[in-house]
Each structure stands twice: as C-alpha cells, then as structure tokens.
Amino acid sequence: MTNRFRTRLAADEKLFGTMVTLPTPATSEILADAGFDWLFIDGEHGPLETSEVLAILQAVADKVACLVRVPQLSEVSIKKILDLGAAGVIIPQVNTADQAAEAVRYSKFPPLGARGVGLGRANGYGMRFDEYIESANDETVVVVQAEHALAVDNIESIVNVPGIDAVLIGPYDLSASLGKMGQIRDPVVTSAIERLTSVCLQAGMPLGCFGVTAAAVQPFIGQGFTLIVAGVDTLFLGQSASAMLAGLKQQAT
C-alpha cells in the first residue's frame, strides 16, 4: 500500500484525499470506503492523540494510504507516528533546507537518516522486523508544508533536499505570515503561492494543496498540483446535517 502510494506520488498521479480530525475510527472507515486515495490525519490542529491515531490506522491503513500531520518538526513525534504504521508524515512549518533535511533524517533509517529503531505496529510488533527495516526507507513518504514567508524565500533550497517527496502549501498560515490573515486571494498571498508553485514544478517536486471544497482546489489541480486534500470530516457531517434539516423544514411548510 505505502510503496505503491509513494510510487504514484512520484509519477505525478493525481491523488485525492480528505482531512480526518475526529478520533472515531468509524469516521475514517467511512471515508476510506468512499474511495479516497489517501487520508490526511491531522495530529497538529485536531484533538487526535497518539493512541487515537493508532486506532485509526488499525481500522483503515490496510485500505487506504494514511499520511499523518505531526504537531511539529520533532524526532519523537515523527518516529512515534511512523512506528504506528503510517504511510508517511506531513511536517508543518518547514521554512529552511536545514529543517527539511531534519525531517528526512528523522523519517529514514540509516544510512539515509537517523530514525530510531523500535518494535511497533509498523513492523508487526517485531514479528516482521527485518522485512520492515529493509523496505521502510523506500516506502515512507515525507511531505513538508510550505506555509510561511520564510519558506517562500527558501523554497529553491528546500526542494533540493534529498528525500522530500512533496511540498504541501498551507495558504492560511502563509497569509498570516505575510500580514494578510485569511486573505488568501490577496495579491501578496497569491504572488507567494505562485512563486512556490513555479519553483516546485520546475524542480519536478510534487505539489499538494488543501481546500474545504472541490471548487476551492480545482484551480490548483489545473496548475499541476497532484497531492490534493479536499474537505474535512467535521464539515462533511455538519454541512450534510444542515442541508438535511433545511430540506425537512422546507417540506414541512
């Protein structure tokens, strides 16, 4: 599953995912069965703790590739999530080439990195240890988020770091760092996104983006973005429930 996903990502195949923030594994099962190529499991902004991420992976990791956004660029955060059996990690606020290299170092075993070795779900709790160690470096996906003005300034050096599989642009945090909080269509913000896009595409670096609707991400797909995140589990629930209730009230009158 994970090796095929990394191969598809490198081949510029369009990969459609959605964001998981709720800790109930059933939610992720429903989204996996809906046919998404991957799930963006949010361990940064959402309430998900390590044990809850584990339960989600136990439920759906064999059905769909699961990339987990860790809270920060941290050796402990990254190795814990990978030991749980995630297909890869998404690292927030990667603003320099040194930080990108650090993300790879924590995600890969020697000689490509310095990831710690332990027994966990990823290697069958030790039962498939040798098999996992042999394949993990080839299978683990490392995505860095470009979501700060500093990342825009340093994007040429970031994309040249070996081991980075994709850059995912975070327009809202980026807008805040540029003094345009939430104004993602402001010319200052769009100019920064255009620079990130141009540099990544020229370097052959797969690009990712997030939007709450299909319409929101459509322009990015047209520009060559392939790692697509559309929608959030909570919004699916809230919006569908609101639409259903509105229909009921309309029929009742």
Backbone as CSV, one residue per row, in Angstrom:
resi,resn,N_x,N_y,N_z,CA_x,CA_y,CA_z,C_x,C_y,C_z
1,MET,0.839,-1.211,0.000,0.000,0.000,0.000,0.873,1.260,0.000
2,THR,1.795,1.385,0.983,2.574,2.613,1.094,3.550,2.780,-0.061
3,ASN,4.215,1.678,-0.462,5.167,1.776,-1.549,4.457,2.182,-2.837
4,ARG,3.294,1.624,-3.073,2.534,1.979,-4.266,2.119,3.449,-4.216
5,PHE,1.747,3.939,-3.056,1.348,5.337,-2.941,2.533,6.253,-3.235
6,ARG,3.691,5.951,-2.700,4.877,6.788,-2.952,5.238,6.745,-4.446
7,THR,5.072,5.602,-5.055,5.339,5.479,-6.485,4.365,6.325,-7.292
8,ARG,3.100,6.274,-6.906,2.079,7.065,-7.604,2.344,8.558,-7.432
9,LEU,2.786,8.954,-6.253,3.103,10.356,-5.989,4.260,10.819,-6.868
10,ALA,5.301,10.000,-6.944,6.467,10.350,-7.754,6.136,10.388,-9.242
11,ALA,5.102,9.646,-9.643,4.703,9.585,-11.054,3.736,10.701,-11.436
12,ASP,3.517,11.655,-10.519,2.617,12.791,-10.774,1.171,12.371,-11.001
13,GLU,0.796,11.234,-10.436,-0.604,10.828,-10.496,-1.421,11.711,-9.555
14,LYS,-2.600,12.088,-9.949,-3.465,12.892,-9.080,-4.017,12.007,-7.965
15,LEU,-3.749,12.412,-6.730,-4.120,11.631,-5.559,-5.044,12.474,-4.686
16,PHE,-6.284,12.018,-4.574,-7.300,12.798,-3.887,-7.506,12.273,-2.465
17,GLY,-7.370,13.176,-1.507,-7.554,12.819,-0.112,-8.477,13.787,0.590
18,THR,-8.740,13.497,1.852,-9.542,14.386,2.676,-8.975,14.376,4.087
19,MET,-9.379,15.364,4.890,-8.778,15.532,6.204,-9.601,14.854,7.293
20,VAL,-8.897,14.149,8.160,-9.511,13.477,9.306,-9.101,14.202,10.577
21,THR,-10.090,14.629,11.359,-9.813,15.289,12.637,-10.520,14.604,13.801
22,LEU,-11.527,13.794,13.511,-12.303,13.135,14.562,-11.625,11.837,14.997
23,PRO,-11.642,11.536,16.287,-10.903,10.377,16.799,-11.604,9.037,16.611
24,THR,-12.823,9.039,16.114,-13.552,7.779,15.966,-13.102,7.035,14.710
25,PRO,-12.587,5.815,14.845,-12.138,5.058,13.670,-13.232,4.863,12.630
26,ALA,-14.487,4.809,13.061,-15.576,4.608,12.106,-15.639,5.728,11.081
27,THR,-15.327,6.944,11.502,-15.316,8.072,10.565,-14.315,7.823,9.449
28,SER,-13.124,7.385,9.826,-12.086,7.111,8.827,-12.455,5.924,7.957
29,GLU,-13.133,4.939,8.532,-13.585,3.786,7.737,-14.563,4.231,6.661
30,ILE,-15.481,5.119,7.028,-16.454,5.625,6.058,-15.750,6.365,4.930
31,LEU,-14.784,7.203,5.269,-14.058,7.973,4.254,-13.196,7.059,3.380
32,ALA,-12.597,6.060,3.986,-11.807,5.106,3.200,-12.690,4.365,2.209
33,ASP,-13.866,3.949,2.661,-14.785,3.217,1.781,-15.375,4.110,0.697
34,ALA,-15.324,5.430,0.907,-15.819,6.353,-0.119,-14.927,6.366,-1.349
35,GLY,-13.678,5.893,-1.189,-12.808,5.749,-2.355,-11.672,6.752,-2.466
36,PHE,-11.404,7.519,-1.418,-10.271,8.447,-1.466,-8.962,7.676,-1.635
37,ASP,-7.999,8.319,-2.299,-6.685,7.702,-2.480,-5.875,7.705,-1.193
38,TRP,-6.142,8.694,-0.346,-5.375,8.800,0.896,-6.137,9.638,1.910
39,LEU,-5.749,9.511,3.163,-6.335,10.303,4.234,-5.253,11.159,4.884
40,PHE,-5.577,12.424,5.098,-4.721,13.380,5.800,-5.195,13.374,7.257
41,ILE,-4.474,12.679,8.116,-4.850,12.567,9.522,-4.155,13.687,10.294
42,ASP,-4.957,14.589,10.858,-4.401,15.817,11.419,-4.078,15.699,12.903
43,GLY,-2.790,15.500,13.187,-2.329,15.459,14.569,-1.764,16.775,15.033
44,GLU,-1.907,17.822,14.197,-1.401,19.136,14.593,-2.512,19.988,15.196
45,HIS,-3.528,20.314,14.402,-4.594,21.191,14.875,-5.746,20.430,15.530
46,GLY,-5.954,19.199,15.137,-7.082,18.436,15.661,-6.809,17.905,17.060
47,PRO,-7.804,17.236,17.655,-7.665,16.717,19.018,-6.985,15.355,19.095
48,LEU,-6.538,14.821,17.973,-6.051,13.448,17.935,-4.765,13.261,18.743
49,GLU,-4.789,12.285,19.617,-3.615,11.871,20.367,-3.036,10.611,19.729
50,THR,-1.850,10.213,20.185,-1.161,9.079,19.573,-2.008,7.810,19.587
51,SER,-2.657,7.529,20.698,-3.465,6.308,20.794,-4.650,6.349,19.841
52,GLU,-5.180,7.541,19.593,-6.308,7.671,18.680,-5.869,7.517,17.226
53,VAL,-4.682,8.040,16.916,-4.118,7.819,15.578,-3.892,6.328,15.356
54,LEU,-3.386,5.646,16.380,-3.176,4.196,16.282,-4.481,3.478,15.946
55,ALA,-5.549,3.830,16.631,-6.838,3.167,16.386,-7.310,3.406,14.958
56,ILE,-7.099,4.612,14.444,-7.489,4.917,13.063,-6.671,4.078,12.084
57,LEU,-5.368,3.998,12.317,-4.511,3.215,11.426,-4.868,1.732,11.483
58,GLN,-5.187,1.237,12.663,-5.595,-0.164,12.783,-6.865,-0.433,11.979
59,ALA,-7.717,0.581,11.882,-9.001,0.405,11.185,-8.863,0.510,9.673
60,VAL,-8.005,1.420,9.177,-8.058,1.723,7.744,-6.721,1.694,6.997
61,ALA,-5.602,1.555,7.682,-4.314,1.654,6.984,-4.132,0.581,5.921
62,ASP,-4.855,-0.548,6.057,-4.769,-1.593,5.029,-5.684,-1.312,3.846
63,LYS,-6.547,-0.299,3.985,-7.485,0.055,2.914,-7.018,1.254,2.116
64,VAL,-6.371,2.212,2.780,-6.041,3.481,2.154,-4.758,4.026,2.775
65,ALA,-3.953,4.706,1.972,-2.726,5.303,2.494,-3.071,6.411,3.480
66,CYS,-2.432,6.381,4.638,-2.686,7.378,5.678,-1.412,8.174,5.944
67,LEU,-1.480,9.474,5.669,-0.384,10.371,5.999,-0.803,11.175,7.224
68,VAL,0.058,11.233,8.223,-0.276,11.888,9.479,0.516,13.181,9.614
69,ARG,-0.211,14.279,9.837,0.476,15.539,10.131,0.844,15.542,11.606
70,VAL,2.129,15.607,11.868,2.616,15.632,13.241,2.509,17.049,13.791
71,PRO,2.539,17.212,15.126,2.382,18.551,15.698,3.498,19.516,15.336
72,GLN,4.699,18.983,15.140,5.845,19.847,14.883,6.991,19.008,14.329
73,LEU,8.033,19.692,13.874,9.241,19.006,13.425,9.979,18.510,14.661
74,SER,9.764,17.242,14.981,10.294,16.666,16.222,10.618,15.204,15.992
75,GLU,11.783,14.788,16.441,12.193,13.393,16.281,11.197,12.447,16.935
76,VAL,10.770,12.755,18.153,9.850,11.879,18.875,8.508,11.802,18.158
77,SER,7.976,12.949,17.736,6.679,12.964,17.058,6.708,12.121,15.791
78,ILE,7.757,12.281,15.008,7.848,11.589,13.718,8.029,10.087,13.898
79,LYS,8.958,9.682,14.767,9.202,8.236,14.888,8.025,7.520,15.538
80,LYS,7.307,8.184,16.444,6.127,7.558,17.039,5.076,7.248,15.979
81,ILE,4.810,8.235,15.121,3.786,8.054,14.089,4.202,6.993,13.080
82,LEU,5.459,7.000,12.674,5.914,6.002,11.711,5.926,4.608,12.325
83,ASP,6.253,4.507,13.607,6.226,3.207,14.275,4.810,2.654,14.372
84,LEU,3.806,3.546,14.313,2.410,3.092,14.331,1.981,2.490,12.994
85,GLY,2.767,2.749,11.940,2.448,2.187,10.636,1.830,3.150,9.649
86,ALA,2.000,4.456,9.872,1.520,5.437,8.902,2.309,5.301,7.609
87,ALA,1.653,5.612,6.488,2.342,5.581,5.198,3.386,6.681,5.095
88,GLY,3.195,7.722,5.873,4.154,8.817,5.846,3.742,9.920,6.795
89,VAL,4.549,10.958,6.797,4.307,12.092,7.686,4.220,13.386,6.890
90,ILE,3.438,14.310,7.425,3.360,15.670,6.912,3.919,16.571,8.005
91,ILE,4.936,17.354,7.664,5.640,18.161,8.662,5.247,19.626,8.481
92,PRO,4.653,20.243,9.506,4.261,21.651,9.380,5.444,22.597,9.540
93,GLN,5.278,23.794,8.990,6.215,24.898,9.209,7.671,24.527,8.916
94,VAL,7.899,23.972,7.742,9.275,23.712,7.296,9.703,24.900,6.450
95,ASN,10.587,25.708,7.007,10.903,27.011,6.407,12.302,27.121,5.821
96,THR,13.151,26.114,6.056,14.520,26.160,5.549,14.934,24.780,5.050
97,ALA,16.022,24.745,4.280,16.555,23.469,3.804,17.055,22.628,4.973
98,ASP,17.613,23.258,5.987,18.085,22.512,7.161,16.926,21.817,7.859
99,GLN,15.788,22.502,7.969,14.620,21.873,8.590,14.094,20.731,7.725
100,ALA,14.110,20.914,6.414,13.670,19.839,5.510,14.576,18.620,5.647
101,ALA,15.882,18.857,5.735,16.839,17.760,5.898,16.624,17.054,7.239
102,GLU,16.268,17.837,8.263,15.990,17.260,9.570,14.758,16.361,9.512
103,ALA,13.739,16.789,8.775,12.528,15.984,8.614,12.859,14.637,7.980
104,VAL,13.696,14.647,6.954,14.107,13.398,6.302,14.927,12.545,7.255
105,ARG,15.828,13.166,7.974,16.706,12.425,8.892,15.886,11.670,9.947
106,TYR,14.859,12.306,10.474,14.028,11.660,11.493,13.106,10.589,10.913
107,SER,12.867,10.641,9.599,11.912,9.728,8.951,12.560,8.504,8.329
108,LYS,13.860,8.535,8.137,14.557,7.463,7.434,15.575,6.782,8.345
109,PHE,15.667,5.464,8.192,16.681,4.709,8.918,18.056,4.940,8.291
110,PRO,19.154,4.706,9.048,20.497,4.769,8.451,20.571,3.797,7.267
111,PRO,21.323,4.130,6.215,22.246,5.276,6.139,21.609,6.568,5.618
112,LEU,20.318,6.540,5.277,19.676,7.731,4.722,19.293,8.737,5.800
113,GLY,19.182,8.269,7.028,18.773,9.149,8.119,19.225,8.612,9.450
114,ALA,18.515,9.022,10.501,18.886,8.604,11.851,17.648,8.218,12.651
115,ARG,16.634,7.692,11.956,15.412,7.283,12.654,15.711,6.208,13.685
116,GLY,15.136,6.383,14.861,15.330,5.398,15.913,14.641,4.086,15.592
117,VAL,15.199,3.007,16.113,14.687,1.671,15.836,13.950,1.142,17.058
118,GLY,12.719,0.716,16.857,11.941,0.151,17.954,10.931,-0.846,17.433
119,LEU,10.306,-1.567,18.346,9.273,-2.526,17.968,7.909,-1.853,18.058
120,GLY,7.104,-2.010,17.012,5.794,-1.373,16.999,4.913,-1.972,15.930
121,ARG,3.769,-1.365,15.737,2.796,-1.887,14.785,3.365,-1.951,13.375
122,ALA,4.202,-0.978,12.997,4.736,-0.923,11.635,5.508,-2.179,11.256
123,ASN,6.198,-2.769,12.225,6.973,-3.974,11.929,6.361,-5.222,12.564
124,GLY,5.026,-5.185,12.709,4.345,-6.346,13.274,4.721,-6.598,14.710
125,TYR,5.009,-5.519,15.445,5.425,-5.618,16.845,6.648,-6.515,17.000
126,GLY,7.510,-6.434,15.975,8.753,-7.188,15.985,8.727,-8.451,15.157
127,MET,7.547,-8.931,14.780,7.434,-10.190,14.044,7.897,-10.060,12.596
128,ARG,7.824,-8.850,12.044,8.291,-8.615,10.664,9.390,-7.548,10.655
129,PHE,10.201,-7.566,11.680,11.192,-6.516,11.879,12.155,-6.388,10.696
130,ASP,12.787,-7.480,10.299,13.784,-7.424,9.222,13.149,-6.979,7.908
131,GLU,11.967,-7.499,7.623,11.260,-7.137,6.394,10.953,-5.637,6.365
132,TYR,10.508,-5.124,7.503,10.154,-3.704,7.572,11.388,-2.810,7.433
133,ILE,12.445,-3.146,8.140,13.668,-2.339,8.078,14.202,-2.281,6.648
134,GLU,14.070,-3.379,5.928,14.582,-3.448,4.558,13.806,-2.547,3.610
135,SER,12.506,-2.376,3.858,11.664,-1.652,2.901,11.255,-0.250,3.343
136,ALA,11.409,0.071,4.611,10.836,1.306,5.157,11.354,2.565,4.470
137,ASN,12.636,2.637,4.207,13.169,3.856,3.586,12.581,4.085,2.201
138,ASP,12.299,3.014,1.484,11.715,3.144,0.145,10.230,3.468,0.198
139,GLU,9.575,3.110,1.291,8.128,3.224,1.344,7.633,4.479,2.062
140,THR,8.389,5.005,2.987,7.922,6.113,3.816,7.871,7.421,3.032
141,VAL,6.731,8.083,3.093,6.512,9.347,2.393,6.777,10.504,3.345
142,VAL,7.556,11.472,2.872,7.866,12.662,3.667,7.364,13.894,2.912
143,VAL,6.361,14.538,3.485,5.783,15.749,2.902,6.070,16.917,3.830
144,VAL,6.585,18.005,3.284,6.820,19.202,4.093,5.813,20.275,3.696
145,GLN,5.402,21.050,4.677,4.456,22.129,4.399,5.195,23.451,4.234
146,ALA,4.883,24.146,3.140,5.375,25.498,2.901,4.235,26.434,3.263
147,GLU,4.323,27.038,4.430,3.204,27.828,4.941,3.669,29.070,5.700
148,HIS,4.828,29.574,5.291,5.377,30.768,5.938,6.180,31.545,4.901
149,ALA,6.278,32.847,5.126,7.047,33.691,4.211,8.492,33.211,4.085
150,LEU,9.057,32.674,5.172,10.428,32.168,5.120,10.551,30.982,4.170
151,ALA,9.522,30.138,4.127,9.546,29.010,3.201,9.524,29.494,1.760
152,VAL,8.798,30.568,1.509,8.773,31.157,0.164,10.167,31.632,-0.222
153,ASP,10.847,32.285,0.714,12.193,32.783,0.452,13.179,31.649,0.191
154,ASN,12.981,30.511,0.848,13.967,29.424,0.808,13.525,28.226,-0.022
155,ILE,12.484,28.395,-0.827,11.899,27.234,-1.491,12.865,26.549,-2.459
156,GLU,13.759,27.306,-3.117,14.710,26.665,-4.043,15.588,25.642,-3.328
157,SER,16.061,25.995,-2.143,16.933,25.073,-1.410,16.124,23.943,-0.766
158,ILE,14.899,24.216,-0.367,14.066,23.170,0.239,13.787,22.048,-0.745
159,VAL,13.431,22.381,-1.976,13.067,21.339,-2.946,14.263,20.507,-3.380
160,ASN,15.459,20.985,-3.111,16.659,20.238,-3.488,17.153,19.299,-2.396
161,VAL,16.428,19.213,-1.294,16.821,18.311,-0.209,16.428,16.876,-0.579
162,PRO,17.377,15.950,-0.653,17.048,14.560,-0.995,16.109,13.950,0.050
163,GLY,15.110,13.212,-0.435,14.210,12.523,0.473,12.878,13.196,0.680
164,ILE,12.737,14.441,0.215,11.444,15.118,0.292,10.584,14.635,-0.871
165,ASP,9.377,14.144,-0.570,8.518,13.576,-1.612,7.514,14.571,-2.170
166,ALA,7.147,15.581,-1.400,6.175,16.567,-1.873,6.205,17.787,-0.970
167,VAL,5.751,18.900,-1.523,5.563,20.139,-0.763,4.082,20.446,-0.757
168,LEU,3.521,20.613,0.423,2.110,20.931,0.558,1.976,22.380,1.025
169,ILE,1.332,23.185,0.218,1.201,24.610,0.527,0.042,24.829,1.500
170,GLY,0.320,25.598,2.550,-0.700,25.960,3.531,-1.074,27.418,3.370
171,PRO,-2.096,27.730,2.581,-2.379,29.132,2.240,-2.805,29.997,3.424
172,TYR,-3.472,29.417,4.413,-3.976,30.246,5.511,-2.853,30.687,6.449
173,ASP,-1.994,29.759,6.849,-0.849,30.152,7.669,0.091,31.058,6.875
174,LEU,0.216,30.777,5.591,1.055,31.621,4.746,0.523,33.046,4.721
175,SER,-0.783,33.188,4.586,-1.374,34.530,4.562,-1.122,35.259,5.867
176,ALA,-1.184,34.543,6.988,-0.933,35.167,8.291,0.504,35.660,8.398
177,SER,1.453,34.852,7.908,2.861,35.242,7.992,3.179,36.444,7.109
178,LEU,2.319,36.681,6.127,2.505,37.818,5.222,1.696,39.033,5.647
179,GLY,1.081,38.960,6.828,0.281,40.071,7.325,-1.067,40.199,6.650
180,LYS,-1.551,39.097,6.072,-2.831,39.097,5.353,-3.710,37.953,5.856
181,MET,-3.909,37.882,7.139,-4.609,36.764,7.769,-5.922,36.411,7.070
182,GLY,-5.966,35.181,6.543,-7.179,34.683,5.910,-7.474,35.244,4.529
183,GLN,-6.666,36.201,4.070,-6.916,36.836,2.771,-6.133,36.087,1.684
184,ILE,-6.540,34.861,1.423,-5.741,34.009,0.549,-5.810,34.433,-0.911
185,ARG,-6.706,35.352,-1.261,-6.768,35.849,-2.637,-6.133,37.228,-2.767
186,ASP,-5.553,37.721,-1.678,-4.831,38.989,-1.751,-3.622,38.826,-2.680
187,PRO,-3.307,39.829,-3.490,-2.183,39.717,-4.426,-0.856,39.333,-3.771
188,VAL,-0.628,39.782,-2.551,0.616,39.424,-1.853,0.665,37.916,-1.614
189,VAL,-0.458,37.354,-1.203,-0.523,35.921,-0.912,-0.477,35.113,-2.206
190,THR,-1.250,35.509,-3.195,-1.258,34.760,-4.457,0.102,34.809,-5.144
191,SER,0.797,35.928,-4.991,2.141,36.027,-5.561,3.097,35.046,-4.891
192,ALA,2.982,34.904,-3.573,3.828,33.960,-2.844,3.517,32.526,-3.268
193,ILE,2.231,32.216,-3.418,1.843,30.874,-3.847,2.328,30.603,-5.268
194,GLU,2.266,31.603,-6.131,2.760,31.440,-7.499,4.258,31.145,-7.513
195,ARG,4.998,31.796,-6.624,6.441,31.539,-6.555,6.706,30.107,-6.077
196,LEU,6.017,29.669,-5.038,6.165,28.298,-4.554,5.832,27.303,-5.664
197,THR,4.746,27.569,-6.372,4.299,26.674,-7.437,5.323,26.586,-8.554
198,SER,5.797,27.732,-8.991,6.750,27.771,-10.097,8.035,27.023,-9.769
199,VAL,8.581,27.273,-8.604,9.851,26.639,-8.226,9.685,25.132,-8.089
200,CYS,8.612,24.700,-7.442,8.400,23.267,-7.249,8.194,22.544,-8.571
201,LEU,7.382,23.111,-9.443,7.124,22.461,-10.723,8.387,22.395,-11.573
202,GLN,9.175,23.457,-11.552,10.428,23.450,-12.316,11.392,22.398,-11.788
203,ALA,11.336,22.138,-10.481,12.229,21.153,-9.868,11.675,19.737,-9.958
204,GLY,10.453,19.591,-10.483,9.832,18.277,-10.542,9.349,17.780,-9.191
205,MET,9.104,18.707,-8.275,8.641,18.356,-6.933,7.118,18.305,-6.888
206,PRO,6.526,17.168,-6.550,5.071,17.104,-6.437,4.534,18.139,-5.462
207,LEU,3.400,18.727,-5.813,2.805,19.793,-5.025,1.462,19.362,-4.455
208,GLY,1.200,19.784,-3.207,-0.067,19.497,-2.573,-0.758,20.769,-2.134
209,CYS,-2.083,20.685,-1.966,-2.858,21.828,-1.510,-4.076,21.339,-0.744
210,PHE,-4.658,22.239,0.045,-5.864,21.938,0.807,-6.945,22.947,0.491
211,GLY,-8.177,22.455,0.409,-9.332,23.330,0.259,-10.539,22.660,0.877
212,VAL,-11.475,23.456,1.357,-12.633,22.864,2.036,-13.657,22.304,1.054
213,THR,-13.543,22.677,-0.222,-14.469,22.168,-1.232,-13.694,21.753,-2.485
214,ALA,-14.374,21.018,-3.346,-13.772,20.638,-4.626,-13.485,21.876,-5.463
215,ALA,-14.387,22.845,-5.408,-14.191,24.074,-6.179,-12.959,24.832,-5.715
216,ALA,-12.675,24.774,-4.424,-11.537,25.516,-3.884,-10.199,24.969,-4.379
217,VAL,-10.108,23.665,-4.604,-8.840,23.081,-5.039,-8.730,22.956,-6.553
218,GLN,-9.833,23.148,-7.261,-9.818,22.967,-8.711,-8.774,23.819,-9.427
219,PRO,-8.623,25.108,-9.072,-7.600,25.915,-9.743,-6.190,25.351,-9.558
220,PHE,-5.919,24.778,-8.381,-4.594,24.211,-8.125,-4.368,22.953,-8.954
221,ILE,-5.405,22.155,-9.109,-5.285,20.964,-9.952,-4.924,21.375,-11.375
222,GLY,-5.550,22.448,-11.838,-5.265,22.947,-13.178,-3.845,23.435,-13.354
223,GLN,-3.201,23.820,-12.253,-1.818,24.305,-12.305,-0.791,23.190,-12.181
224,GLY,-1.256,21.959,-11.921,-0.325,20.846,-11.842,-0.148,20.258,-10.457
225,PHE,-0.929,20.722,-9.480,-0.878,20.120,-8.149,-1.459,18.702,-8.223
226,THR,-0.841,17.777,-7.497,-1.293,16.389,-7.583,-1.672,15.777,-6.232
227,LEU,-1.159,16.315,-5.128,-1.475,15.792,-3.798,-2.592,16.663,-3.226
228,ILE,-3.820,16.243,-3.446,-4.977,17.094,-3.205,-5.704,16.680,-1.925
229,VAL,-5.985,17.676,-1.076,-6.770,17.464,0.137,-8.020,18.331,0.032
230,ALA,-9.178,17.704,-0.004,-10.421,18.462,-0.129,-11.404,18.011,0.941
231,GLY,-11.900,18.974,1.700,-12.900,18.671,2.712,-12.316,18.226,4.036
232,VAL,-13.171,18.264,5.054,-12.822,17.866,6.417,-13.974,17.033,6.965
233,ASP,-13.665,16.019,7.731,-14.722,15.136,8.235,-15.815,15.896,8.980
234,THR,-15.436,16.868,9.793,-16.429,17.620,10.566,-17.351,18.427,9.657
235,LEU,-16.788,18.991,8.573,-17.611,19.770,7.643,-18.570,18.874,6.874
236,PHE,-18.099,17.678,6.505,-18.998,16.741,5.830,-20.216,16.473,6.699
237,LEU,-19.984,16.223,7.962,-21.070,15.915,8.883,-21.975,17.122,9.096
238,GLY,-21.366,18.262,9.406,-22.155,19.454,9.699,-22.941,19.960,8.505
239,GLN,-22.289,20.011,7.341,-22.971,20.542,6.160,-24.078,19.609,5.678
240,SER,-23.828,18.303,5.701,-24.861,17.358,5.275,-26.045,17.387,6.230
241,ALA,-25.762,17.481,7.536,-26.843,17.535,8.516,-27.662,18.812,8.347
242,SER,-26.972,19.931,8.109,-27.673,21.205,7.923,-28.545,21.174,6.678
243,ALA,-28.016,20.589,5.587,-28.783,20.502,4.354,-30.016,19.609,4.539
244,MET,-29.833,18.493,5.246,-30.959,17.605,5.511,-32.040,18.307,6.330
245,LEU,-31.617,19.015,7.370,-32.585,19.713,8.229,-33.314,20.795,7.448
246,ALA,-32.578,21.527,6.626,-33.219,22.579,5.825,-34.270,21.979,4.890
247,GLY,-33.953,20.813,4.311,-34.910,20.151,3.429,-36.156,19.693,4.174
248,LEU,-35.937,19.194,5.374,-37.081,18.763,6.183,-38.003,19.941,6.530
249,LYS,-37.397,21.039,6.910,-38.186,22.216,7.274,-38.948,22.777,6.066
250,GLN,-38.277,22.711,4.906,-38.920,23.219,3.701,-40.131,22.352,3.333
251,GLN,-39.986,21.053,3.470,-41.088,20.137,3.166,-42.240,20.311,4.153
252,ALA,-41.867,20.651,5.402,-42.871,20.766,6.440,-43.755,21.994,6.246
253,THR,-43.241,22.966,5.480,-44.022,24.186,5.259,-44.752,24.112,3.917
